[in-house]
Amino acid sequence: MQNDARRAEILSTLAKSQKPISATTLAAAYHVSRQSIVGDIALLRASGADIIATSRGYLLAAASRQPLLKKTIA
């Protein structure tokens, strides 16, 4: 898997998750080193992805994951 494709998949995986995912878990899923994942996350954040680093792993910010809701009160 190429680097750009892996980063897109990481972003997709984080968007689908409700809980943090560790760099070790992502590394095992994509068959790369943990350090490669850390670098990928840094590049994604630099390109504007709203990724939060927690003590348990990475999480996409809630505002980025949830679509905006529009409510109409009659």
C-alpha contacts under 8 A as a table, 3 or more apart, distances in Angstrom:
res1	aa1	res2	aa2	distance
1	M	5	A	6.46
1	M	6	R	6.29
2	Q	5	A	5.34
2	Q	6	R	6.14
3	N	6	R	5.08
3	N	7	R	6.21
4	D	7	R	5.15
4	D	8	A	6.29
5	A	8	A	5.10
5	A	9	E	6.22
6	R	9	E	5.02
6	R	10	I	6.10
6	R	30	Y	7.34
7	R	10	I	5.00
7	R	11	L	6.20
7	R	40	D	6.12
7	R	41	I	7.74
7	R	44	L	7.15
8	A	11	L	5.17
8	A	12	S	6.20
9	E	12	S	4.94
9	E	13	T	6.02
10	I	13	T	5.04
10	I	14	L	6.16
10	I	26	L	7.52
11	L	14	L	5.17
11	L	15	A	6.12
11	L	44	L	7.98
11	L	60	L	7.97
12	S	15	A	5.04
12	S	16	K	6.37
13	T	16	K	5.28
13	T	17	S	6.39
14	L	17	S	5.19
14	L	20	P	7.87
14	L	21	I	7.34
14	L	58	Y	7.47
14	L	59	L	5.98
14	L	60	L	5.67
15	A	18	Q	7.97
15	A	59	L	7.96
15	A	60	L	5.98
15	A	64	S	7.88
15	A	65	R	5.58
16	K	65	R	7.82
17	S	20	P	7.22
17	S	21	I	7.81
17	S	59	L	7.63
18	Q	59	L	7.83
19	K	59	L	6.67
20	P	54	T	7.25
20	P	56	R	5.94
20	P	57	G	4.79
20	P	58	Y	4.93
20	P	59	L	4.75
21	I	25	T	6.61
21	I	26	L	7.08
21	I	56	R	6.92
21	I	57	G	4.66
21	I	58	Y	5.19
21	I	59	L	6.65
22	S	25	T	5.24
22	S	26	L	6.43
22	S	56	R	6.09
22	S	57	G	3.85
22	S	58	Y	6.06
23	A	26	L	5.07
23	A	27	A	5.94
23	A	34	R	5.55
23	A	37	I	5.95
23	A	38	V	6.64
23	A	57	G	6.37
23	A	58	Y	7.37
24	T	27	A	4.98
24	T	28	A	6.23
24	T	33	S	7.87
24	T	34	R	5.35
25	T	28	A	5.24
25	T	29	A	6.28
26	L	29	A	5.03
26	L	30	Y	6.21
26	L	34	R	7.64
26	L	37	I	6.93
27	A	30	Y	5.32
27	A	31	H	5.66
27	A	32	V	5.02
27	A	33	S	5.46
27	A	34	R	5.13
27	A	36	S	7.61
27	A	37	I	6.13
28	A	31	H	5.09
28	A	32	V	6.71
28	A	33	S	7.79
32	V	36	S	6.35
32	V	37	I	7.41
33	S	36	S	5.20
33	S	37	I	6.74
34	R	37	I	5.17
34	R	38	V	6.35
35	Q	38	V	4.94
35	Q	39	G	6.20
36	S	39	G	5.08
36	S	40	D	6.12
37	I	40	D	4.88
37	I	41	I	6.09
38	V	41	I	5.18
38	V	42	A	6.26
39	G	42	A	5.03
39	G	43	L	6.26
40	D	43	L	5.12
40	D	44	L	6.12
41	I	44	L	5.00
41	I	45	R	6.07
41	I	51	I	7.69
42	A	45	R	5.15
42	A	46	A	6.12
43	L	46	A	4.98
43	L	47	S	6.20
44	L	47	S	5.11
44	L	48	G	6.55
44	L	49	A	5.48
44	L	51	I	7.96
45	R	48	G	5.19
45	R	49	A	4.71
45	R	50	D	6.28
45	R	51	I	6.22
46	A	49	A	7.20
49	A	60	L	7.94
50	D	60	L	5.97
50	D	61	A	5.60
50	D	64	S	6.80
51	I	58	Y	6.60
51	I	59	L	5.69
51	I	60	L	4.50
51	I	61	A	5.85
52	I	58	Y	5.69
52	I	59	L	5.16
52	I	60	L	5.95
52	I	61	A	6.20
53	A	57	G	5.95
53	A	58	Y	4.69
53	A	59	L	6.50
54	T	57	G	5.16
54	T	58	Y	5.98
54	T	59	L	7.42
60	L	64	S	6.68
60	L	65	R	6.72
61	A	64	S	5.46
61	A	65	R	6.63
62	A	65	R	5.15
62	A	66	Q	6.22
63	A	66	Q	5.73
63	A	67	P	7.78
64	S	67	P	7.66
